[in-house]
């Protein structure tokens, strides 16, 4: 009996060792990487700028590749589970005009003291402000409405439109505090680069600030821009009490008393062209796929790389018509994207042989990284899995070139473990030894700090999720048309992709 138990245990241990060793016999293929990267960094994709038609082609290519490797879609979208959508935001903020009080030659700041909200261009026009009711209203007259709140002002304008349809321009006078809050909301639109729609259907703005901001609480959008959209023939001038005093040459006039006054003020001149403010949304998507785990499938390891780049540079005056302006982004970050696709292919091959990791692995090609890590921020704010189930992220960015500290023959990489660095370092060391990759040279403190926050792993660490950044460092072709496929070191890229595969396998099975 004892002998049978020993034999059974030996067989079980052998099976366990076999289950671990077989996937680790696999290695990345330089030919496969080159084929993938040659397409992603081709001129036909025009630099994969976020939101461009060419980036959509790249996204479809990545998604179809994941499907071909045998991966499942990882998003919660039933119509297309390989895509995690969000939006790029563009708020056009007119800047090429000045506002003057004509008779006084006094300027009014269009940024802090007066916001012109209109559905049409205003070019070199003068407006005459008036308070109260006057007998003869000319086309360029501007009715001044003192208001305690923006809500109150908009309501007064709405009533006046019905009562006096000939008036097409209104100046809302707010208190200093009210206009300061309004200007803050306007700046929020200006500095928003992205947006997402949550399960409730609310649009949330993303920007340089950490938190998302509900669009339906932005007064510039909900009150001013939306009002003009509903009433395209009306122009609003949103200003403050100090401007009111200057226009009517009266230091005693105030919001509380102005409504009882009948008076014509000094003219306002718009010098230049004030174009309509525009808030535009362009739909984009991260590409997400997964290999479901076995015994610990509710725990998740992310493998990520951004697949967007900066598109096409504007031609300079002294450059010829034949100058190369397409920033193909072979290294940034076609290399990282190709590497995670190769890791996905290897896991797909292992799955075909009956080997799956204990933890679920989610492969993510992020969009919008060049615009401010928007894709990874979106996936943190609208997660495809609960954040507390994400155990680590392995992010590859610029892994195909050679920096100034190394030669083309060096098989090296830089790794930056973050949050739980000691635990991650153990797995990194194991994977590096198996892949025979040199990690002995470390970044200097300046470069380390740059990479700490310089790619999509930063969105994970901000949520206190452990992450490993993998790169081969900077080079002179960064964000230039010269970042081409023929400069990629595919032998090293093959080694780095193999290293990433081993590292993810370790993290998924430890």
C-alpha positions in Angstrom: 0.0 0.0 0.0 2.8 2.4 1.0 4.6 1.6 -2.2 1.5 2.4 -4.3 1.1 5.8 -2.5 4.8 6.6 -3.3 4.3 5.7 -6.9 1.2 7.7 -7.2 2.8 10.8 -5.6 5.8 10.5 -8.0 3.4 10.3 -10.9 1.6 13.4 -9.7 4.8 15.4 -9.2 6.0 14.4 -12.6 2.7 15.5 -14.2 2.9 18.8 -12.3 6.5 19.4 -13.4 5.5 18.4 -17.0 2.6 20.9 -16.9 5.0 23.7 -15.9 7.9 22.8 -18.2 6.1 22.2 -21.5 4.8 25.8 -21.9 8.3 27.1 -20.9 9.8 25.2 -23.8 8.1 27.7 -26.2 9.9 30.8 -27.4 9.0 33.8 -29.4 9.7 34.0 -33.1 11.6 36.8 -34.7 9.8 36.1 -38.0 6.4 36.3 -36.4 7.3 39.5 -34.6 8.7 41.0 -37.8 5.6 40.1 -39.8 3.3 41.7 -37.2 5.4 44.9 -36.8 5.9 45.4 -40.5 2.2 45.7 -40.9 1.6 47.9 -37.8 4.4 50.3 -38.7 3.6 50.4 -42.5 3.0 53.7 -44.3 -0.6 52.5 -45.0 -1.5 52.9 -41.3 -0.2 56.6 -41.4 1.2 56.5 -37.9 -1.8 55.0 -36.1 -3.0 58.3 -34.6 -5.8 57.7 -32.0 -9.2 58.1 -33.5 -7.9 57.9 -37.1 -9.4 55.4 -39.6 -5.9 53.8 -39.8 -5.9 53.1 -36.1 -9.3 51.3 -36.5 -7.5 49.1 -39.1 -4.8 48.4 -36.6 -7.3 47.6 -33.9 -9.2 45.2 -36.2 -5.9 43.5 -37.1 -5.0 43.0 -33.4 -8.4 41.7 -32.5 -8.5 39.3 -35.4 -5.0 38.1 -34.4 -6.2 37.4 -30.8 -9.1 35.5 -32.2 -6.8 33.5 -34.4 -4.6 32.6 -31.5 -7.7 31.1 -29.7 -8.3 33.9 -27.2 -11.7 35.1 -26.0 -12.9 38.7 -25.9 -12.4 40.3 -22.5 -14.8 43.2 -22.4 -18.3 43.3 -21.2 -19.7 44.3 -24.6 -21.8 41.5 -26.0 -21.8 43.0 -29.5 -18.0 43.1 -29.7 -16.2 41.6 -26.7 -12.7 42.4 -28.1 -13.2 46.1 -27.8 -13.4 48.4 -24.7 -14.7 51.7 -26.1 -14.1 55.2 -24.8 -14.0 58.7 -26.5 -11.4 61.3 -27.4 -12.6 64.8 -26.5 -11.8 67.9 -28.4 -12.9 71.3 -27.1 -12.1 74.0 -29.6 -11.3 77.1 -27.5 -11.2 80.3 -29.7 -8.1 82.4 -29.0 -7.4 84.6 -32.1 -9.5 87.6 -31.2 -9.6 90.5 -28.7 -12.5 92.2 -26.9 -12.2 95.9 -26.4 -14.4 98.6 -24.8 -14.3 100.8 -27.8 -14.5 104.3 -26.3 -12.1 103.6 -23.5 -9.6 101.5 -25.5 -9.8 99.1 -22.6 -9.3 95.3 -23.2 -11.5 92.6 -21.7 -10.0 89.1 -21.3 -11.8 86.5 -23.3 -10.4 83.9 -20.9 -11.3 85.3 -17.5 -13.7 88.2 -18.0 -16.0 87.5 -20.9 -16.9 84.3 -22.7 -18.6 84.7 -26.1 -20.9 81.7 -26.7 -22.4 81.6 -30.2 -23.3 79.2 -32.9 -21.8 81.4 -35.6 -18.6 83.3 -36.2 -18.3 86.8 -34.9 -15.8 88.8 -37.0 -14.8 92.4 -36.3 -18.2 93.4 -34.9 -19.3 96.0 -32.4 -22.1 95.6 -29.8 -23.8 98.3 -27.8 -24.9 97.1 -24.3 -28.0 98.4 -22.7 -29.9 98.0 -19.4 -33.7 98.1 -19.0 -36.0 98.9 -21.8 -35.2 101.3 -24.6 -37.4 102.5 -27.4 -35.3 101.8 -30.5 -33.4 98.5 -30.5 -30.8 98.1 -33.2 -29.4 94.9 -34.6 -26.1 95.3 -32.8 -27.6 96.1 -29.4 -26.7 93.8 -26.5 -29.2 93.3 -23.7 -27.5 93.2 -20.3 -29.1 90.8 -17.8 -27.7 90.9 -14.3 -28.2 87.5 -12.7 -27.5 86.0 -9.3 -26.9 82.6 -10.9 -26.3 81.2 -14.4 -29.6 79.3 -14.1 -31.4 82.6 -13.4 -29.7 84.4 -16.3 -30.5 81.6 -18.8 -34.2 81.7 -17.6 -34.3 85.4 -18.1 -32.9 85.1 -21.6 -35.4 82.5 -22.5 -38.3 84.8 -21.4 -36.8 87.7 -23.3 -36.6 85.6 -26.5 -40.3 85.1 -26.4 -41.1 88.7 -25.5 -38.5 90.5 -27.7 -37.6 88.2 -30.6 -35.7 91.0 -32.3 -32.9 90.9 -29.7 -30.2 88.4 -30.7 -27.4 89.1 -28.3 -27.4 89.0 -24.5 -24.8 89.7 -21.8 -25.2 87.7 -18.6 -23.6 89.5 -15.6 -22.5 87.1 -12.9 -20.9 87.7 -9.5 -17.1 87.2 -9.3 -17.6 83.9 -7.5 -20.2 82.6 -10.0 -18.0 83.5 -13.0 -14.9 81.9 -11.4 -16.9 78.7 -11.0 -18.1 79.0 -14.6 -14.6 79.6 -15.9 -13.3 76.6 -14.0 -15.9 74.4 -15.8 -14.9 75.9 -19.1 -11.3 75.1 -18.4 -12.3 71.5 -17.5 -13.7 71.1 -21.0 -10.5 72.6 -22.4 -8.2 70.2 -20.5 -10.4 67.1 -21.1 -8.7 64.7 -23.5 -11.1 61.7 -23.1 -14.4 60.5 -21.9 -16.2 57.3 -21.2 -19.9 56.3 -20.7 -20.6 54.4 -17.6 -23.3 51.7 -17.0 -25.9 54.4 -16.1 -25.3 56.2 -19.4 -23.5 59.1 -17.8 -20.6 60.7 -19.7 -17.5 61.1 -17.6 -14.6 63.4 -18.6 -11.0 62.4 -18.3 -8.1 64.7 -18.3 -4.8 65.6 -16.6 -6.7 65.6 -13.3 -7.0 62.3 -11.4 -10.7 62.0 -11.0 -13.3 61.7 -13.7 -15.8 64.6 -13.9 -19.5 64.1 -14.9 -20.3 66.1 -18.0 -23.9 66.7 -16.8 -22.5 68.7 -13.9 -20.4 71.0 -16.1 -22.3 74.4 -16.2 -20.4 75.6 -19.3 -21.7 72.6 -21.2 -25.1 72.1 -19.6 -26.1 75.8 -19.5 -24.2 77.9 -22.1 -23.2 75.6 -24.9 -26.4 73.6 -24.7 -28.5 76.8 -24.7 -26.9 78.1 -27.8 -27.2 74.8 -29.5 -31.0 74.9 -28.9 -31.1 78.6 -29.9 -28.5 78.9 -32.7 -29.6 82.5 -33.5 -28.7 83.8 -30.0 -25.3 84.9 -28.9 -24.4 85.0 -25.1 -21.7 87.2 -23.6 -21.0 85.8 -20.1 -19.2 88.3 -17.9 -18.9 89.8 -14.5 -19.8 92.8 -12.3 -16.5 94.6 -12.9 -17.0 94.6 -16.6 -20.5 95.9 -16.0 -19.0 98.9 -14.1 -16.6 99.6 -16.9 -19.2 99.4 -19.7 -21.5 101.9 -18.0 -18.8 104.1 -16.5 -20.4 103.6 -13.1 -18.5 102.3 -10.1 -21.7 102.1 -8.0 -23.7 99.9 -10.4 -24.1 96.3 -9.1 -26.0 93.2 -10.0 -28.6 93.9 -7.4 -29.4 97.4 -8.7 -28.7 97.2 -12.4 -32.0 95.7 -13.3 -33.8 98.9 -12.1 -31.7 101.0 -14.5 -32.3 102.1 -18.1 -29.0 103.0 -19.7 -26.9 102.6 -22.8 -23.3 101.7 -22.3 -20.0 102.0 -24.2 -19.6 99.7 -27.2 -17.9 96.3 -27.1 -15.7 95.6 -30.1 -14.8 92.0 -31.1 -11.5 92.5 -32.9 -10.7 89.4 -35.0 -12.8 86.3 -35.3 -14.6 84.6 -32.4 -15.5 81.1 -33.7 -18.1 78.9 -32.0 -16.9 76.7 -29.1 -17.1 73.1 -30.2 -17.1 70.0 -28.0 -16.5 66.9 -30.1 -16.4 63.3 -29.2 -14.6 60.7 -31.3 -15.1 57.0 -30.4 -12.0 54.8 -30.0 -11.3 51.5 -28.3 -8.8 49.5 -26.5 -8.4 45.9 -27.8 -8.9 43.3 -25.0 -8.6 39.5 -25.0 -8.1 36.8 -22.4 -7.0 33.3 -21.6 -9.2 32.1 -18.8 -7.4 30.6 -15.8 -8.0 27.4 -14.0 -7.8 27.1 -10.2 -7.4 30.9 -9.7 -9.4 32.2 -12.6 -10.9 35.0 -10.7 -7.5 36.5 -10.2 -6.1 38.4 -13.3 -2.7 39.3 -14.8 -2.7 42.1 -17.4 -0.3 42.2 -20.3 -0.3 45.5 -22.0 1.1 47.8 -24.6 -0.3 50.9 -26.3 -0.7 50.6 -30.1 -1.4 54.2 -31.0 1.2 56.7 -32.2 1.3 60.3 -33.2 0.3 60.1 -36.9 1.6 62.4 -39.5 3.8 65.5 -38.9 3.0 68.8 -40.5 5.4 69.6 -43.4 7.7 72.5 -42.6 8.1 75.3 -45.1 11.7 74.5 -45.9 10.9 70.8 -46.5 10.3 69.3 -49.9 7.0 67.7 -51.0 8.7 64.3 -50.9 9.8 64.6 -47.2 8.8 61.7 -45.0 6.2 62.9 -42.6 4.6 59.6 -41.5 5.6 58.7 -37.9 5.3 55.0 -38.2 6.2 54.4 -34.6 8.0 51.1 -35.2 9.6 51.1 -31.7 7.0 53.4 -30.1 5.0 51.3 -29.7 4.7 48.9 -32.5 7.5 46.9 -30.8 5.6 46.5 -27.5 2.3 45.8 -29.3 4.0 43.1 -31.5 5.6 41.6 -28.3 2.3 41.2 -26.4 0.7 39.8 -29.5 3.5 37.2 -29.6 3.0 36.5 -25.9 -0.7 35.9 -26.7 0.2 33.6 -29.5 2.4 31.5 -27.2 -0.3 31.2 -24.6 -2.7 30.2 -27.3 -0.3 27.5 -28.5 0.0 26.3 -24.9 -3.7 26.2 -24.5 -4.0 24.1 -27.7 -1.7 21.6 -26.0 -3.9 21.5 -22.9 -1.9 23.9 -20.7 -3.6 26.9 -19.2 -2.4 29.2 -16.5 -3.9 29.2 -13.0 -4.8 32.9 -13.2 -6.7 34.6 -16.0 -4.5 36.6 -18.4 -5.9 39.7 -20.1 -4.1 41.0 -23.1 -4.7 44.7 -23.7 -3.6 46.9 -26.6 -4.3 50.4 -25.3 -5.4 53.4 -27.4 -4.9 57.0 -26.5 -1.6 56.6 -24.7 0.0 59.5 -26.6 -2.8 61.8 -25.6 -2.3 61.2 -21.8 -2.6 57.4 -21.0 -6.3 57.7 -21.9 -6.9 54.0 -22.7 -5.5 52.7 -19.5 -7.3 55.4 -17.5 -10.5 54.4 -19.2 -10.0 50.7 -18.3 -9.3 51.7 -14.6 -12.4 53.9 -14.4 -14.7 51.5 -16.3 -13.0 48.2 -15.6 -13.6 44.9 -17.4 -12.8 43.1 -14.1 -13.0 44.3 -10.5 -9.7 46.2 -9.7 -9.1 44.2 -6.6 -8.8 41.0 -8.7 -6.0 42.4 -10.8 -2.7 41.1 -9.3 -0.2 42.7 -11.7 0.3 44.4 -15.0 3.2 43.7 -17.3 3.5 46.7 -19.7 5.9 46.8 -22.7 6.7 50.1 -24.3 9.6 50.7 -26.8 11.3 47.4 -26.6 12.8 47.2 -30.1 15.8 49.6 -30.2 19.1 50.2 -28.5 19.9 53.1 -26.1 23.2 54.8 -25.7 24.3 52.5 -22.8 24.3 49.4 -24.9 25.3 47.9 -28.3 23.2 46.1 -30.9 24.6 42.8 -29.7 23.5 43.2 -26.1 20.6 41.1 -25.1 19.2 43.4 -22.5 16.1 45.1 -21.2 15.2 47.6 -18.4 12.6 46.5 -15.9 10.9 48.7 -13.4 8.8 46.8 -10.8 6.4 49.1 -9.0 4.1 48.9 -5.9 5.1 45.4 -4.8 8.6 45.6 -6.2 10.3 42.9 -4.1 7.7 40.2 -4.9 7.7 41.1 -8.6 11.5 41.1 -8.7 11.6 37.4 -7.8 9.5 36.6 -10.8 11.5 39.0 -13.0 14.7 37.2 -12.0 13.4 33.8 -12.7 12.0 34.8 -16.1 15.2 36.7 -17.1 17.3 33.6 -16.3 15.1 31.4 -18.4 15.1 33.8 -21.3 18.8 34.7 -20.9 18.1 38.4 -20.9 20.5 40.8 -19.2 18.9 43.1 -16.6 22.1 44.1 -14.9 22.2 47.8 -16.1 19.7 50.0 -14.4 18.2 53.3 -15.3 19.7 56.4 -13.7 17.3 58.1 -11.3 16.1 60.7 -13.9 15.2 58.1 -16.5 13.7 55.8 -13.9 11.4 58.5 -12.7 10.5 59.3 -16.4 9.5 55.7 -17.0 7.7 55.3 -13.7 4.9 57.6 -14.9 5.5 57.6 -18.6 3.4 54.8 -19.9 0.2 52.9 -19.3 1.4 50.9 -16.3 1.1 54.2 -14.3 -2.7 54.0 -14.5 -2.4 50.6 -12.6 0.1 51.8 -10.0 -2.1 54.8 -9.3 -4.8 52.4 -8.2 -2.1 50.6 -6.1 -1.9 47.6 -8.5 1.6 46.1 -8.9 3.1 46.6 -12.3 6.3 45.9 -14.3 7.4 48.3 -17.0 9.7 46.7 -19.7 11.6 48.9 -22.2 15.0 49.1 -24.0 15.1 52.9 -23.4 15.1 56.1 -25.5 16.8 56.8 -28.9 17.1 59.8 -31.2 14.3 58.7 -33.5 11.7 59.1 -30.8 8.5 60.6 -32.3 10.2 61.1 -35.6 9.4 59.7 -39.1 12.8 57.9 -38.8 11.4 55.4 -36.2 11.2 52.7 -38.8 11.0 48.9 -38.9 14.4 48.5 -40.5 16.0 49.9 -37.3 14.4 47.3 -35.0 16.6 44.7 -33.4 14.4 41.6 -34.0 16.8 39.2 -32.3 16.6 41.1 -29.1 12.8 41.7 -29.5 12.4 37.9 -29.8 14.3 37.5 -26.6 12.3 40.2 -24.8 9.0 38.7 -26.0 10.2 35.3 -24.7 11.1 37.0 -21.4 7.7 38.6 -21.1 6.0 35.3 -21.8 8.0 33.6 -19.1 7.4 36.4 -16.7 3.6 36.4 -17.3 3.6 32.6 -16.9 5.4 32.9 -13.5 3.0 35.6 -12.3 0.0 33.6 -13.4 1.1 30.4 -11.8 3.0 31.4 -8.6 
